[in-house]
Amino acid sequence: MSANKPVNEEKSKQERQKMLIEFILNGQFKTHDEIVKAFDKKGLKKALKVSQSTISRDIKELGIAKSATGVYVVDPGMAQKRKKDALAALLKLSGASIHYPVSFFCVKCDEGYERLLAARIREAYAAEVVGMVTESGMVVVFTSEDVGGSVARRLSAEISALAEAE
């Protein structure tokens, strides 16, 4: 961002370029004018200050080229980078954390009890349980692991003993 450009103008440019990439990834555009019309159709032409000349500059700046058939295409590397950027933003927004390695074990039960069992296991072993999957008479329990899978082994043994206790 240059020192003379207001923040709103830079944000508008970023949004315009983001939408330009989206349009090109999802459409068949052969001219700048067709792209300008796509912005207009979405009601974004004025808000994002779109003109034929801004589209021309954005295409050059983003390295967008035409295919052999004359249609604008986005470099696959750029498309992949956008997907990774979107994933990164979602990971931050969701408060996600990565657990590796992970071990798991399965608890089989009568159908209909999966969610209830999963809730009780999570309550009893909240510190060790990373996540669960419930499906048709089973609960798959995922645990963060130390070397050798001892957490999953210990929990599965404890839960098995609870199931057998009278």
C-alpha positions as CSV (number, residue, x, y, z in Angstrom):
1,M,0.0,0.0,0.0
2,S,1.5,3.3,-1.0
3,A,1.7,6.1,1.6
4,N,-0.7,8.4,-0.4
5,K,-3.5,5.8,-0.7
6,P,-6.2,5.9,1.9
7,V,-7.0,2.7,3.7
8,N,-10.5,2.5,2.2
9,E,-9.2,2.8,-1.3
10,E,-6.7,-0.1,-0.7
11,K,-9.5,-2.2,0.8
12,S,-11.7,-1.5,-2.2
13,K,-8.9,-2.6,-4.5
14,Q,-8.3,-5.8,-2.5
15,E,-12.1,-6.6,-2.7
16,R,-12.2,-5.8,-6.4
17,Q,-9.3,-8.0,-7.1
18,K,-10.7,-10.8,-5.0
19,M,-14.0,-10.6,-6.9
20,L,-12.2,-10.4,-10.2
21,I,-10.5,-13.7,-9.4
22,E,-13.8,-15.2,-8.4
23,F,-15.5,-14.1,-11.6
24,I,-12.6,-15.5,-13.7
25,L,-12.5,-18.8,-11.8
26,N,-16.3,-19.2,-12.3
27,G,-16.9,-17.7,-15.7
28,Q,-15.9,-17.4,-19.3
29,F,-14.7,-13.9,-20.0
30,K,-13.0,-12.8,-23.2
31,T,-13.0,-9.0,-22.7
32,H,-12.5,-6.4,-20.0
33,D,-16.0,-5.1,-20.8
34,E,-17.6,-8.5,-20.1
35,I,-15.9,-8.5,-16.6
36,V,-17.1,-4.9,-15.9
37,K,-20.6,-6.0,-16.8
38,A,-20.3,-8.9,-14.4
39,F,-19.4,-6.5,-11.6
40,D,-22.3,-4.3,-12.6
41,K,-24.7,-7.3,-12.6
42,K,-23.7,-8.0,-9.0
43,G,-24.2,-4.4,-8.0
44,L,-20.5,-4.0,-7.3
45,K,-19.4,-1.7,-10.1
46,K,-19.7,1.6,-8.2
47,A,-18.9,0.3,-4.7
48,L,-15.6,-1.2,-5.9
49,K,-14.8,1.6,-8.4
50,V,-14.8,-0.8,-11.4
51,S,-14.0,0.5,-14.9
52,Q,-12.4,-1.0,-18.0
53,S,-9.1,0.6,-17.1
54,T,-9.1,-0.7,-13.4
55,I,-9.8,-4.2,-14.7
56,S,-7.0,-3.9,-17.1
57,R,-4.6,-2.8,-14.4
58,D,-5.8,-5.5,-12.0
59,I,-5.4,-8.2,-14.7
60,K,-1.8,-7.1,-15.3
61,E,-1.0,-6.8,-11.5
62,L,-2.5,-10.2,-10.7
63,G,-0.8,-12.0,-13.7
64,I,-4.1,-13.1,-15.2
65,A,-3.7,-14.3,-18.8
66,K,-5.8,-15.6,-21.6
67,S,-6.0,-19.2,-22.5
68,A,-5.5,-20.6,-26.0
69,T,-9.3,-20.2,-26.5
70,G,-9.1,-16.5,-25.6
71,V,-10.8,-16.8,-22.2
72,Y,-9.2,-15.2,-19.1
73,V,-7.7,-17.7,-16.7
74,V,-6.2,-17.5,-13.3
75,D,-2.8,-19.1,-12.8
76,P,-3.4,-22.4,-10.9
77,G,-0.8,-21.4,-8.3
78,M,-2.7,-18.3,-7.6
79,A,-6.0,-20.3,-7.2
80,Q,-4.3,-22.7,-4.8
81,K,-2.8,-19.8,-2.8
82,R,-6.3,-18.3,-2.5
83,K,-7.7,-21.6,-1.3
84,K,-4.9,-21.9,1.4
85,D,-5.5,-18.2,2.4
86,A,-9.2,-18.9,2.8
87,L,-8.4,-22.0,4.9
88,A,-6.0,-20.0,7.1
89,A,-8.6,-17.3,7.7
90,L,-11.2,-20.0,8.7
91,L,-8.8,-21.8,11.0
92,K,-8.1,-18.5,12.8
93,L,-11.7,-17.5,12.9
94,S,-12.8,-20.9,14.3
95,G,-10.1,-21.1,17.0
96,A,-9.0,-24.4,15.5
97,S,-6.0,-26.3,16.9
98,I,-4.1,-29.2,15.3
99,H,-3.5,-32.4,17.2
100,Y,-0.9,-34.7,15.9
101,P,-0.4,-37.6,16.4
102,V,-3.9,-38.7,17.1
103,S,-5.0,-42.2,18.2
104,F,-8.5,-43.5,18.3
105,F,-10.6,-46.3,19.6
106,C,-14.2,-47.4,19.0
107,V,-17.1,-48.0,21.4
108,K,-19.8,-50.1,20.0
109,C,-23.3,-49.7,21.3
110,D,-27.0,-50.2,20.5
111,E,-28.2,-47.7,17.9
112,G,-29.6,-44.5,19.4
113,Y,-27.1,-44.3,22.3
114,E,-24.2,-42.9,20.3
115,R,-24.6,-39.2,21.1
116,L,-25.4,-39.8,24.7
117,L,-22.4,-42.0,25.1
118,A,-20.2,-39.5,23.3
119,A,-21.4,-36.7,25.6
120,R,-20.7,-38.7,28.7
121,I,-17.2,-39.8,27.5
122,R,-16.4,-36.2,26.7
123,E,-17.5,-35.1,30.2
124,A,-15.5,-37.8,31.9
125,Y,-12.4,-37.5,29.8
126,A,-12.4,-33.9,28.6
127,A,-8.7,-33.4,29.0
128,E,-7.7,-36.4,26.9
129,V,-10.4,-36.4,24.2
130,V,-9.8,-34.4,21.1
131,G,-13.0,-35.3,19.2
132,M,-15.5,-37.9,18.4
133,V,-17.5,-39.3,15.5
134,T,-20.8,-41.0,16.2
135,E,-22.5,-43.3,13.7
136,S,-24.9,-46.2,13.7
137,G,-24.2,-47.9,16.9
138,M,-20.6,-46.7,17.4
139,V,-18.6,-43.8,18.9
140,V,-15.1,-43.3,17.6
141,V,-13.0,-41.4,20.2
142,F,-9.9,-39.5,19.1
143,T,-7.2,-38.7,21.6
144,S,-4.0,-36.7,21.5
145,E,-1.2,-39.0,21.8
146,D,2.2,-39.4,23.3
147,V,4.6,-42.0,21.9
148,G,3.1,-45.4,21.6
149,G,-0.6,-44.6,21.8
150,S,-0.9,-45.1,25.6
151,V,-3.7,-42.5,26.1
152,A,-6.1,-44.2,23.7
153,R,-5.1,-47.6,25.2
154,R,-5.7,-46.4,28.8
155,L,-9.0,-44.7,28.0
156,S,-10.3,-47.7,26.0
157,A,-9.4,-50.0,28.9
158,E,-11.0,-47.7,31.5
159,I,-14.2,-47.4,29.5
160,S,-14.3,-51.1,28.8
161,A,-13.9,-51.8,32.5
162,L,-16.8,-49.3,33.3
163,A,-19.0,-51.2,30.8
164,E,-18.3,-54.5,32.5
165,A,-18.6,-53.2,36.1
166,E,-21.7,-54.1,38.0
